[in-house]
């Protein structure tokens, strides 16, 4: 697994939603990549610090902008 591939599946990994084979590839990559290991830890800490933000607290304009950005990122991947 490349660093880019890891970034694309990090949320599923942290939420325990990766298929076993993909999780194993990711963990093999982490064993050899200090940068991705640090990235995973930063993501864990960020998620812990933020907790879950209720959708209704996000202003509609901000929500629409976030969705547009995510769609653009997905299209370019």
PDB file of N, CA, C and O in Angstrom:
ATOM      1  N   UNK A   1       0.847  -1.173   0.000  1.00  0.00           N
ATOM      2  CA  UNK A   1       0.000   0.000   0.000  1.00  0.00           C
ATOM      3  C   UNK A   1       0.891   1.234   0.000  1.00  0.00           C
ATOM      4  O   UNK A   1       1.887   1.298   0.721  1.00  0.00           O
ATOM      5  N   UNK A   2       0.523   2.201  -0.809  1.00  0.00           N
ATOM      6  CA  UNK A   2       1.272   3.460  -0.853  1.00  0.00           C
ATOM      7  C   UNK A   2       0.727   4.421   0.203  1.00  0.00           C
ATOM      8  O   UNK A   2      -0.341   4.201   0.773  1.00  0.00           O
ATOM      9  N   UNK A   3       1.480   5.481   0.449  1.00  0.00           N
ATOM     10  CA  UNK A   3       1.024   6.515   1.390  1.00  0.00           C
ATOM     11  C   UNK A   3      -0.298   7.115   0.910  1.00  0.00           C
ATOM     12  O   UNK A   3      -1.200   7.343   1.716  1.00  0.00           O
ATOM     13  N   UNK A   4      -0.420   7.370  -0.383  1.00  0.00           N
ATOM     14  CA  UNK A   4      -1.651   7.950  -0.937  1.00  0.00           C
ATOM     15  C   UNK A   4      -2.848   7.024  -0.707  1.00  0.00           C
ATOM     16  O   UNK A   4      -3.929   7.479  -0.334  1.00  0.00           O
ATOM     17  N   UNK A   5      -2.649   5.736  -0.930  1.00  0.00           N
ATOM     18  CA  UNK A   5      -3.732   4.776  -0.698  1.00  0.00           C
ATOM     19  C   UNK A   5      -4.151   4.769   0.770  1.00  0.00           C
ATOM     20  O   UNK A   5      -5.339   4.679   1.078  1.00  0.00           O
ATOM     21  N   UNK A   6      -3.179   4.864   1.670  1.00  0.00           N
ATOM     22  CA  UNK A   6      -3.481   4.900   3.088  1.00  0.00           C
ATOM     23  C   UNK A   6      -4.346   6.107   3.428  1.00  0.00           C
ATOM     24  O   UNK A   6      -5.332   5.982   4.155  1.00  0.00           O
ATOM     25  N   UNK A   7      -3.981   7.272   2.905  1.00  0.00           N
ATOM     26  CA  UNK A   7      -4.743   8.495   3.164  1.00  0.00           C
ATOM     27  C   UNK A   7      -6.198   8.328   2.709  1.00  0.00           C
ATOM     28  O   UNK A   7      -7.117   8.828   3.358  1.00  0.00           O
ATOM     29  N   UNK A   8      -6.396   7.636   1.609  1.00  0.00           N
ATOM     30  CA  UNK A   8      -7.744   7.466   1.058  1.00  0.00           C
ATOM     31  C   UNK A   8      -8.633   6.570   1.922  1.00  0.00           C
ATOM     32  O   UNK A   8      -9.858   6.676   1.860  1.00  0.00           O
ATOM     33  N   UNK A   9      -8.032   5.691   2.725  1.00  0.00           N
ATOM     34  CA  UNK A   9      -8.836   4.750   3.516  1.00  0.00           C
ATOM     35  C   UNK A   9      -8.695   4.952   5.027  1.00  0.00           C
ATOM     36  O   UNK A   9      -9.201   4.146   5.807  1.00  0.00           O
ATOM     37  N   UNK A  10      -8.017   6.012   5.441  1.00  0.00           N
ATOM     38  CA  UNK A  10      -7.725   6.201   6.863  1.00  0.00           C
ATOM     39  C   UNK A  10      -8.986   6.263   7.714  1.00  0.00           C
ATOM     40  O   UNK A  10      -9.010   5.695   8.806  1.00  0.00           O
ATOM     41  N   UNK A  11     -10.026   6.929   7.250  1.00  0.00           N
ATOM     42  CA  UNK A  11     -11.254   7.031   8.047  1.00  0.00           C
ATOM     43  C   UNK A  11     -11.880   5.656   8.247  1.00  0.00           C
ATOM     44  O   UNK A  11     -12.286   5.311   9.357  1.00  0.00           O
ATOM     45  N   UNK A  12     -11.960   4.875   7.181  1.00  0.00           N
ATOM     46  CA  UNK A  12     -12.516   3.522   7.308  1.00  0.00           C
ATOM     47  C   UNK A  12     -11.666   2.681   8.262  1.00  0.00           C
ATOM     48  O   UNK A  12     -12.201   1.877   9.025  1.00  0.00           O
ATOM     49  N   UNK A  13     -10.347   2.862   8.220  1.00  0.00           N
ATOM     50  CA  UNK A  13      -9.457   2.124   9.120  1.00  0.00           C
ATOM     51  C   UNK A  13      -9.746   2.493  10.578  1.00  0.00           C
ATOM     52  O   UNK A  13      -9.915   1.620  11.429  1.00  0.00           O
ATOM     53  N   UNK A  14      -9.798   3.774  10.845  1.00  0.00           N
ATOM     54  CA  UNK A  14     -10.007   4.221  12.218  1.00  0.00           C
ATOM     55  C   UNK A  14     -11.385   3.856  12.742  1.00  0.00           C
ATOM     56  O   UNK A  14     -11.575   3.729  13.952  1.00  0.00           O
ATOM     57  N   UNK A  15     -12.348   3.685  11.846  1.00  0.00           N
ATOM     58  CA  UNK A  15     -13.699   3.291  12.251  1.00  0.00           C
ATOM     59  C   UNK A  15     -13.906   1.779  12.195  1.00  0.00           C
ATOM     60  O   UNK A  15     -15.011   1.292  12.435  1.00  0.00           O
ATOM     61  N   UNK A  16     -12.837   1.033  11.876  1.00  0.00           N
ATOM     62  CA  UNK A  16     -12.919  -0.423  11.854  1.00  0.00           C
ATOM     63  C   UNK A  16     -13.756  -0.986  10.732  1.00  0.00           C
ATOM     64  O   UNK A  16     -14.356  -2.052  10.870  1.00  0.00           O
ATOM     65  N   UNK A  17     -13.799  -0.262   9.599  1.00  0.00           N
ATOM     66  CA  UNK A  17     -14.651  -0.684   8.484  1.00  0.00           C
ATOM     67  C   UNK A  17     -13.883  -1.230   7.288  1.00  0.00           C
ATOM     68  O   UNK A  17     -14.478  -1.471   6.238  1.00  0.00           O
ATOM     69  N   UNK A  18     -12.586  -1.429   7.421  1.00  0.00           N
ATOM     70  CA  UNK A  18     -11.812  -1.955   6.288  1.00  0.00           C
ATOM     71  C   UNK A  18     -11.931  -3.465   6.214  1.00  0.00           C
ATOM     72  O   UNK A  18     -11.971  -4.140   7.243  1.00  0.00           O
ATOM     73  N   UNK A  19     -11.988  -3.998   5.004  1.00  0.00           N
ATOM     74  CA  UNK A  19     -11.901  -5.457   4.861  1.00  0.00           C
ATOM     75  C   UNK A  19     -10.562  -5.935   5.438  1.00  0.00           C
ATOM     76  O   UNK A  19      -9.578  -5.196   5.432  1.00  0.00           O
ATOM     77  N   UNK A  20     -10.538  -7.151   5.924  1.00  0.00           N
ATOM     78  CA  UNK A  20      -9.332  -7.679   6.575  1.00  0.00           C
ATOM     79  C   UNK A  20      -8.081  -7.554   5.710  1.00  0.00           C
ATOM     80  O   UNK A  20      -7.026  -7.155   6.202  1.00  0.00           O
ATOM     81  N   UNK A  21      -8.191  -7.890   4.431  1.00  0.00           N
ATOM     82  CA  UNK A  21      -7.015  -7.851   3.552  1.00  0.00           C
ATOM     83  C   UNK A  21      -6.465  -6.432   3.417  1.00  0.00           C
ATOM     84  O   UNK A  21      -5.250  -6.231   3.420  1.00  0.00           O
ATOM     85  N   UNK A  22      -7.352  -5.457   3.301  1.00  0.00           N
ATOM     86  CA  UNK A  22      -6.926  -4.059   3.180  1.00  0.00           C
ATOM     87  C   UNK A  22      -6.325  -3.575   4.486  1.00  0.00           C
ATOM     88  O   UNK A  22      -5.311  -2.877   4.485  1.00  0.00           O
ATOM     89  N   UNK A  23      -6.942  -3.940   5.598  1.00  0.00           N
ATOM     90  CA  UNK A  23      -6.420  -3.558   6.911  1.00  0.00           C
ATOM     91  C   UNK A  23      -5.022  -4.121   7.109  1.00  0.00           C
ATOM     92  O   UNK A  23      -4.140  -3.428   7.618  1.00  0.00           O
ATOM     93  N   UNK A  24      -4.813  -5.357   6.714  1.00  0.00           N
ATOM     94  CA  UNK A  24      -3.494  -5.976   6.849  1.00  0.00           C
ATOM     95  C   UNK A  24      -2.452  -5.251   6.003  1.00  0.00           C
ATOM     96  O   UNK A  24      -1.331  -5.022   6.458  1.00  0.00           O
ATOM     97  N   UNK A  25      -2.820  -4.889   4.766  1.00  0.00           N
ATOM     98  CA  UNK A  25      -1.892  -4.133   3.913  1.00  0.00           C
ATOM     99  C   UNK A  25      -1.554  -2.790   4.540  1.00  0.00           C
ATOM    100  O   UNK A  25      -0.398  -2.367   4.529  1.00  0.00           O
ATOM    101  N   UNK A  26      -2.566  -2.120   5.089  1.00  0.00           N
ATOM    102  CA  UNK A  26      -2.353  -0.829   5.727  1.00  0.00           C
ATOM    103  C   UNK A  26      -1.416  -0.977   6.927  1.00  0.00           C
ATOM    104  O   UNK A  26      -0.484  -0.188   7.086  1.00  0.00           O
ATOM    105  N   UNK A  27      -1.651  -1.961   7.752  1.00  0.00           N
ATOM    106  CA  UNK A  27      -0.814  -2.158   8.931  1.00  0.00           C
ATOM    107  C   UNK A  27       0.608  -2.557   8.570  1.00  0.00           C
ATOM    108  O   UNK A  27       1.544  -2.194   9.282  1.00  0.00           O
ATOM    109  N   UNK A  28       0.791  -3.295   7.480  1.00  0.00           N
ATOM    110  CA  UNK A  28       2.142  -3.599   6.991  1.00  0.00           C
ATOM    111  C   UNK A  28       2.842  -2.303   6.567  1.00  0.00           C
ATOM    112  O   UNK A  28       4.026  -2.113   6.846  1.00  0.00           O
ATOM    113  N   UNK A  29       2.117  -1.430   5.904  1.00  0.00           N
ATOM    114  CA  UNK A  29       2.667  -0.149   5.485  1.00  0.00           C
ATOM    115  C   UNK A  29       3.060   0.679   6.707  1.00  0.00           C
ATOM    116  O   UNK A  29       4.134   1.279   6.735  1.00  0.00           O
ATOM    117  N   UNK A  30       2.189   0.711   7.715  1.00  0.00           N
ATOM    118  CA  UNK A  30       2.485   1.475   8.926  1.00  0.00           C
ATOM    119  C   UNK A  30       3.749   0.979   9.623  1.00  0.00           C
ATOM    120  O   UNK A  30       4.491   1.771  10.205  1.00  0.00           O
ATOM    121  N   UNK A  31       3.992  -0.315   9.565  1.00  0.00           N
ATOM    122  CA  UNK A  31       5.171  -0.885  10.205  1.00  0.00           C
ATOM    123  C   UNK A  31       6.466  -0.365   9.579  1.00  0.00           C
ATOM    124  O   UNK A  31       7.521  -0.390  10.213  1.00  0.00           O
ATOM    125  N   UNK A  32       6.381   0.107   8.331  1.00  0.00           N
ATOM    126  CA  UNK A  32       7.578   0.557   7.625  1.00  0.00           C
ATOM    127  C   UNK A  32       7.598   2.056   7.340  1.00  0.00           C
ATOM    128  O   UNK A  32       8.580   2.559   6.795  1.00  0.00           O
ATOM    129  N   UNK A  33       6.532   2.783   7.694  1.00  0.00           N
ATOM    130  CA  UNK A  33       6.439   4.194   7.306  1.00  0.00           C
ATOM    131  C   UNK A  33       6.140   5.077   8.524  1.00  0.00           C
ATOM    132  O   UNK A  33       5.008   5.143   9.003  1.00  0.00           O
ATOM    133  N   UNK A  34       7.173   5.743   9.003  1.00  0.00           N
ATOM    134  CA  UNK A  34       7.010   6.620  10.170  1.00  0.00           C
ATOM    135  C   UNK A  34       6.066   7.788   9.877  1.00  0.00           C
ATOM    136  O   UNK A  34       5.318   8.213  10.758  1.00  0.00           O
ATOM    137  N   UNK A  35       6.095   8.305   8.659  1.00  0.00           N
ATOM    138  CA  UNK A  35       5.233   9.428   8.301  1.00  0.00           C
ATOM    139  C   UNK A  35       3.766   9.061   8.392  1.00  0.00           C
ATOM    140  O   UNK A  35       2.973   9.826   8.942  1.00  0.00           O
ATOM    141  N   UNK A  36       3.391   7.913   7.867  1.00  0.00           N
ATOM    142  CA  UNK A  36       1.992   7.483   7.919  1.00  0.00           C
ATOM    143  C   UNK A  36       1.589   7.093   9.339  1.00  0.00           C
ATOM    144  O   UNK A  36       0.440   7.288   9.737  1.00  0.00           O
ATOM    145  N   UNK A  37       2.521   6.549  10.093  1.00  0.00           N
ATOM    146  CA  UNK A  37       2.233   6.234  11.496  1.00  0.00           C
ATOM    147  C   UNK A  37       1.902   7.518  12.254  1.00  0.00           C
ATOM    148  O   UNK A  37       0.959   7.547  13.044  1.00  0.00           O
ATOM    149  N   UNK A  38       2.667   8.571  12.019  1.00  0.00           N
ATOM    150  CA  UNK A  38       2.398   9.862  12.657  1.00  0.00           C
ATOM    151  C   UNK A  38       1.063  10.429  12.173  1.00  0.00           C
ATOM    152  O   UNK A  38       0.304  10.996  12.959  1.00  0.00           O
ATOM    153  N   UNK A  39       0.784  10.275  10.887  1.00  0.00           N
ATOM    154  CA  UNK A  39      -0.480  10.762  10.323  1.00  0.00           C
ATOM    155  C   UNK A  39      -1.677  10.073  10.981  1.00  0.00           C
ATOM    156  O   UNK A  39      -2.649  10.731  11.353  1.00  0.00           O
ATOM    157  N   UNK A  40      -1.605   8.759  11.123  1.00  0.00           N
ATOM    158  CA  UNK A  40      -2.690   8.001  11.756  1.00  0.00           C
ATOM    159  C   UNK A  40      -2.895   8.488  13.193  1.00  0.00           C
ATOM    160  O   UNK A  40      -4.030   8.666  13.636  1.00  0.00           O
ATOM    161  N   UNK A  41      -1.810   8.698  13.908  1.00  0.00           N
ATOM    162  CA  UNK A  41      -1.923   9.159  15.294  1.00  0.00           C
ATOM    163  C   UNK A  41      -2.529  10.557  15.359  1.00  0.00           C
ATOM    164  O   UNK A  41      -3.348  10.838  16.235  1.00  0.00           O
ATOM    165  N   UNK A  42      -2.135  11.429  14.443  1.00  0.00           N
ATOM    166  CA  UNK A  42      -2.718  12.771  14.396  1.00  0.00           C
ATOM    167  C   UNK A  42      -4.222  12.699  14.117  1.00  0.00           C
ATOM    168  O   UNK A  42      -5.006  13.428  14.726  1.00  0.00           O
ATOM    169  N   UNK A  43      -4.615  11.831  13.205  1.00  0.00           N
ATOM    170  CA  UNK A  43      -6.038  11.672  12.891  1.00  0.00           C
ATOM    171  C   UNK A  43      -6.802  11.152  14.110  1.00  0.00           C
ATOM    172  O   UNK A  43      -7.900  11.623  14.406  1.00  0.00           O
ATOM    173  N   UNK A  44      -6.221  10.182  14.811  1.00  0.00           N
ATOM    174  CA  UNK A  44      -6.876   9.649  16.016  1.00  0.00           C
ATOM    175  C   UNK A  44      -7.078  10.757  17.058  1.00  0.00           C
ATOM    176  O   UNK A  44      -8.155  10.888  17.639  1.00  0.00           O
ATOM    177  N   UNK A  45      -6.028  11.548  17.280  1.00  0.00           N
ATOM    178  CA  UNK A  45      -6.117  12.625  18.261  1.00  0.00           C
ATOM    179  C   UNK A  45      -7.126  13.690  17.846  1.00  0.00           C
ATOM    180  O   UNK A  45      -7.853  14.225  18.683  1.00  0.00           O
ATOM    181  N   UNK A  46      -7.166  13.995  16.551  1.00  0.00           N
ATOM    182  CA  UNK A  46      -8.126  14.976  16.043  1.00  0.00           C
ATOM    183  C   UNK A  46      -9.552  14.492  16.261  1.00  0.00           C
ATOM    184  O   UNK A  46     -10.400  15.245  16.739  1.00  0.00           O
ATOM    185  N   UNK A  47      -9.816  13.247  15.915  1.00  0.00           N
ATOM    186  CA  UNK A  47     -11.156  12.692  16.096  1.00  0.00           C
ATOM    187  C   UNK A  47     -11.545  12.655  17.571  1.00  0.00           C
ATOM    188  O   UNK A  47     -12.694  12.918  17.926  1.00  0.00           O
ATOM    189  N   UNK A  48     -10.590  12.332  18.414  1.00  0.00           N
ATOM    190  CA  UNK A  48     -10.858  12.299  19.845  1.00  0.00           C
ATOM    191  C   UNK A  48     -11.167  13.700  20.371  1.00  0.00           C
ATOM    192  O   UNK A  48     -12.085  13.880  21.171  1.00  0.00           O
ATOM    193  N   UNK A  49     -10.396  14.689  19.918  1.00  0.00           N
ATOM    194  CA  UNK A  49     -10.581  16.056  20.389  1.00  0.00           C
ATOM    195  C   UNK A  49     -11.896  16.658  19.906  1.00  0.00           C
ATOM    196  O   UNK A  49     -12.560  17.384  20.647  1.00  0.00           O
ATOM    197  N   UNK A  50     -12.266  16.362  18.686  1.00  0.00           N
ATOM    198  CA  UNK A  50     -13.475  16.955  18.121  1.00  0.00           C
ATOM    199  C   UNK A  50     -14.752  16.246  18.540  1.00  0.00           C
ATOM    200  O   UNK A  50     -15.820  16.851  18.636  1.00  0.00           O
ATOM    201  N   UNK A  51     -14.617  14.963  18.782  1.00  0.00           N
ATOM    202  CA  UNK A  51     -15.819  14.198  19.079  1.00  0.00           C
ATOM    203  C   UNK A  51     -16.725  14.188  17.866  1.00  0.00           C
ATOM    204  O   UNK A  51     -16.260  14.337  16.736  1.00  0.00           O
ATOM    205  N   UNK A  52     -17.971  14.020  18.088  1.00  0.00           N
ATOM    206  CA  UNK A  52     -18.928  14.001  16.984  1.00  0.00           C
ATOM    207  C   UNK A  52     -19.700  15.308  16.971  1.00  0.00           C
ATOM    208  O   UNK A  52     -20.351  15.667  17.951  1.00  0.00           O
ATOM    209  N   UNK A  53     -19.622  16.005  15.872  1.00  0.00           N
ATOM    210  CA  UNK A  53     -20.319  17.270  15.714  1.00  0.00           C
ATOM    211  C   UNK A  53     -21.684  16.976  15.095  1.00  0.00           C
ATOM    212  O   UNK A  53     -21.756  16.432  13.992  1.00  0.00           O
ATOM    213  N   UNK A  54     -22.761  17.325  15.784  1.00  0.00           N
ATOM    214  CA  UNK A  54     -24.100  17.077  15.214  1.00  0.00           C
ATOM    215  C   UNK A  54     -24.289  17.849  13.910  1.00  0.00           C
ATOM    216  O   UNK A  54     -23.967  19.034  13.829  1.00  0.00           O
ATOM    217  N   UNK A  55     -24.812  17.172  12.898  1.00  0.00           N
ATOM    218  CA  UNK A  55     -24.986  17.783  11.584  1.00  0.00           C
ATOM    219  C   UNK A  55     -25.813  19.066  11.647  1.00  0.00           C
ATOM    220  O   UNK A  55     -25.544  20.019  10.916  1.00  0.00           O
ATOM    221  N   UNK A  56     -26.810  19.087  12.514  1.00  0.00           N
ATOM    222  CA  UNK A  56     -27.676  20.263  12.563  1.00  0.00           C
ATOM    223  C   UNK A  56     -26.968  21.521  13.076  1.00  0.00           C
ATOM    224  O   UNK A  56     -27.504  22.622  12.949  1.00  0.00           O
ATOM    225  N   UNK A  57     -25.761  21.368  13.657  1.00  0.00           N
ATOM    226  CA  UNK A  57     -25.019  22.541  14.118  1.00  0.00           C
ATOM    227  C   UNK A  57     -24.146  23.153  13.029  1.00  0.00           C
ATOM    228  O   UNK A  57     -23.563  24.220  13.221  1.00  0.00           O
ATOM    229  N   UNK A  58     -24.057  22.479  11.889  1.00  0.00           N
ATOM    230  CA  UNK A  58     -23.248  22.982  10.777  1.00  0.00           C
ATOM    231  C   UNK A  58     -24.131  23.884   9.912  1.00  0.00           C
ATOM    232  O   UNK A  58     -25.181  23.452   9.437  1.00  0.00           O
ATOM    233  N   UNK A  59     -23.709  25.136   9.706  1.00  0.00           N
ATOM    234  CA  UNK A  59     -24.511  26.027   8.855  1.00  0.00           C
ATOM    235  C   UNK A  59     -24.670  25.428   7.448  1.00  0.00           C
ATOM    236  O   UNK A  59     -23.724  24.837   6.926  1.00  0.00           O
ATOM    237  N   UNK A  60     -25.844  25.571   6.830  1.00  0.00           N
ATOM    238  CA  UNK A  60     -26.090  24.982   5.509  1.00  0.00           C
ATOM    239  C   UNK A  60     -25.048  25.374   4.459  1.00  0.00           C
ATOM    240  O   UNK A  60     -24.657  24.534   3.648  1.00  0.00           O
ATOM    241  N   UNK A  61     -24.594  26.622   4.456  1.00  0.00           N
ATOM    242  CA  UNK A  61     -23.595  27.046   3.466  1.00  0.00           C
ATOM    243  C   UNK A  61     -22.275  26.310   3.676  1.00  0.00           C
ATOM    244  O   UNK A  61     -21.629  25.910   2.707  1.00  0.00           O
ATOM    245  N   UNK A  62     -21.870  26.128   4.929  1.00  0.00           N
ATOM    246  CA  UNK A  62     -20.628  25.411   5.224  1.00  0.00           C
ATOM    247  C   UNK A  62     -20.759  23.944   4.835  1.00  0.00           C
ATOM    248  O   UNK A  62     -19.833  23.357   4.276  1.00  0.00           O
ATOM    249  N   UNK A  63     -21.911  23.357   5.134  1.00  0.00           N
ATOM    250  CA  UNK A  63     -22.160  21.955   4.764  1.00  0.00           C
ATOM    251  C   UNK A  63     -22.068  21.781   3.253  1.00  0.00           C
ATOM    252  O   UNK A  63     -21.411  20.855   2.779  1.00  0.00           O
ATOM    253  N   UNK A  64     -22.713  22.653   2.495  1.00  0.00           N
ATOM    254  CA  UNK A  64     -22.690  22.566   1.041  1.00  0.00           C
ATOM    255  C   UNK A  64     -21.272  22.718   0.500  1.00  0.00           C
ATOM    256  O   UNK A  64     -20.876  22.019  -0.433  1.00  0.00           O
ATOM    257  N   UNK A  65     -20.520  23.627   1.088  1.00  0.00           N
ATOM    258  CA  UNK A  65     -19.135  23.841   0.646  1.00  0.00           C
ATOM    259  C   UNK A  65     -18.281  22.610   0.935  1.00  0.00           C
ATOM    260  O   UNK A  65     -17.480  22.207   0.090  1.00  0.00           O
ATOM    261  N   UNK A  66     -18.435  22.012   2.103  1.00  0.00           N
ATOM    262  CA  UNK A  66     -17.680  20.805   2.435  1.00  0.00           C
ATOM    263  C   UNK A  66     -18.016  19.659   1.484  1.00  0.00           C
ATOM    264  O   UNK A  66     -17.123  18.952   1.017  1.00  0.00           O
ATOM    265  N   UNK A  67     -19.288  19.479   1.204  1.00  0.00           N
ATOM    266  CA  UNK A  67     -19.697  18.412   0.287  1.00  0.00           C
ATOM    267  C   UNK A  67     -19.093  18.644  -1.097  1.00  0.00           C
ATOM    268  O   UNK A  67     -18.624  17.699  -1.732  1.00  0.00           O
ATOM    269  N   UNK A  68     -19.101  19.879  -1.564  1.00  0.00           N
ATOM    270  CA  UNK A  68     -18.519  20.194  -2.877  1.00  0.00           C
ATOM    271  C   UNK A  68     -17.035  19.885  -2.904  1.00  0.00           C
ATOM    272  O   UNK A  68     -16.536  19.335  -3.886  1.00  0.00           O
ATOM    273  N   UNK A  69     -16.324  20.228  -1.845  1.00  0.00           N
ATOM    274  CA  UNK A  69     -14.881  19.957  -1.778  1.00  0.00           C
ATOM    275  C   UNK A  69     -14.622  18.458  -1.788  1.00  0.00           C
ATOM    276  O   UNK A  69     -13.747  17.988  -2.514  1.00  0.00           O
ATOM    277  N   UNK A  70     -15.373  17.697  -0.989  1.00  0.00           N
ATOM    278  CA  UNK A  70     -15.184  16.248  -0.951  1.00  0.00           C
ATOM    279  C   UNK A  70     -15.491  15.608  -2.308  1.00  0.00           C
ATOM    280  O   UNK A  70     -14.792  14.688  -2.733  1.00  0.00           O
ATOM    281  N   UNK A  71     -16.520  16.086  -2.978  1.00  0.00           N
ATOM    282  CA  UNK A  71     -16.844  15.540  -4.304  1.00  0.00           C
ATOM    283  C   UNK A  71     -15.723  15.847  -5.298  1.00  0.00           C
ATOM    284  O   UNK A  71     -15.368  15.004  -6.122  1.00  0.00           O
ATOM    285  N   UNK A  72     -15.174  17.048  -5.215  1.00  0.00           N
ATOM    286  CA  UNK A  72     -14.069  17.421  -6.099  1.00  0.00           C
ATOM    287  C   UNK A  72     -12.840  16.570  -5.843  1.00  0.00           C
ATOM    288  O   UNK A  72     -12.178  16.134  -6.785  1.00  0.00           O
ATOM    289  N   UNK A  73     -12.530  16.328  -4.577  1.00  0.00           N
ATOM    290  CA  UNK A  73     -11.395  15.479  -4.225  1.00  0.00           C
ATOM    291  C   UNK A  73     -11.593  14.063  -4.736  1.00  0.00           C
ATOM    292  O   UNK A  73     -10.672  13.452  -5.278  1.00  0.00           O
ATOM    293  N   UNK A  74     -12.791  13.550  -4.561  1.00  0.00           N
ATOM    294  CA  UNK A  74     -13.093  12.182  -4.998  1.00  0.00           C
ATOM    295  C   UNK A  74     -12.983  12.070  -6.524  1.00  0.00           C
ATOM    296  O   UNK A  74     -12.468  11.076  -7.038  1.00  0.00           O
ATOM    297  N   UNK A  75     -13.460  13.076  -7.237  1.00  0.00           N
ATOM    298  CA  UNK A  75     -13.416  13.065  -8.711  1.00  0.00           C
ATOM    299  C   UNK A  75     -11.983  13.122  -9.230  1.00  0.00           C
ATOM    300  O   UNK A  75     -11.670  12.545 -10.272  1.00  0.00           O
ATOM    301  N   UNK A  76     -11.113  13.822  -8.496  1.00  0.00           N
ATOM    302  CA  UNK A  76      -9.732  13.966  -8.953  1.00  0.00           C
ATOM    303  C   UNK A  76      -8.857  12.785  -8.575  1.00  0.00           C
ATOM    304  O   UNK A  76      -7.736  12.661  -9.068  1.00  0.00           O
ATOM    305  N   UNK A  77      -9.359  11.912  -7.700  1.00  0.00           N
ATOM    306  CA  UNK A  77      -8.558  10.754  -7.234  1.00  0.00           C
ATOM    307  C   UNK A  77      -8.492   9.661  -8.266  1.00  0.00           C
ATOM    308  O   UNK A  77      -7.863   8.629  -8.032  1.00  0.00           O
TER     309      UNK A  77
END
